Amino acid sequence: MTINIVKQRSDMVAGEVRRKMIEGATRLLARHGLQATSFAEVLEHTGAPRGSVYHHFPQGKDQMVGEAVDLAGAFLVALLDKRAGASALAVTEHFLAIWRGVLTQSKCASGCAVLAVAVATDSPDLLNRAAEVFRLWRGRLAELLEQGGLARKDARRFATVLIASAEGAVVMSRAAQDIEPFETVAKQLVDQARALVAK
């Protein structure tokens, strides 16, 4: 009985360390990109024990990065779901507010971890995982926009435009170290959402 309790606690601690490392990798990818997100950086950033690296990620860095991409994907969907049932305009404004928050909280130093991997990797597996996250985002956003009053065809198209435009605007704001490019794009997207709602 005591041995089982000790093992359960040990497994819980190991799971927490692994989760902490994946979360740390996600933050580093968003801020520094794929090349700068090494095991050493993740360990330094999270304080995880050095011996845990290959225990938790026996397939190497790509395994950790792939799980960080998956976590980033699930995290955004969870945030989007907070507006389930809202109007298409409210969903649009909420989606943009998420990315605005990323920029303002990081002083334009962070962007999208999924994008960081998609533009820098030559790994087919990581590209597929990034593509799957973008499909997940497009699909969920389209569902929420449709629930919020847009026609299905408009919802699907606008979900793609929203994601691509917001991602590009985040990149432009990071490069300029100024939120103005993002705000310009956000205003256009909100106007487009209004026009679609009014159709």
Sequence and secondary structure as in RCSB ss.txt:
>XXXX:A:sequence
MTINIVKQRSDMVAGEVRRKMIEGATRLLARHGLQATSFAEVLEHTGAPRGSVYHHFPQGKDQMVGEAVDLAGAF
LVALLDKRAGASALAVTEHFLAIWRGVLTQSKCASGCAVLAVAVATDSPDLLNRAAEVFRLWRGRLAELLEQGGL
ARKDARRFATVLIASAEGAVVMSRAAQDIEPFETVAKQLVDQARALVAK
>XXXX:A:secstr
 HHHHHHHHHHHHHHHHHHHHHHHHHHHHHHH STT  HHHHHHHH   GGGHHHH TT HHHHHHHHHHHHHHH
HHHHHGGGTTS HHHHHHHHHHHHHHHHHHTTS    HHHHHHHH   HHHHHHHHHHHHHHHHHHHHHHHHTT 
 HHHHHHHHHHHHHHHHHHHHHHHHHTSSHHHHHHHHHHHHHHHHHHH 
